[in-house]
Amino acid sequence: MKKAALALTIIFIILTFVGAGYVLMNEGKVNAGYAVVPMVFALAGFAFYRKKC
C-alpha cells in the first residue's frame, strides 16, 4: 500500500507539471485547475505515504 501511494503521488506530481505547462502555453486563458487539482491529490497522497511510515 505504501508503494502504491508513492507511485500515485509521483504520477500526480508529473500531471501537475503537465497541467502547469498547458496553462502557460495557453497564456493563462485556460482554467488553472489543470495544475491545481492534480497537486491537491499529490499532496494528499504524500501525506498518506508519510503517515504509513
Secondary structure, 3 states (H helix, E strand, C coil): CHHHHHHHHHHHHHHHHHHHHHHHHCCCCCCCHHHHHHHHHHHHHHHHHHHCC
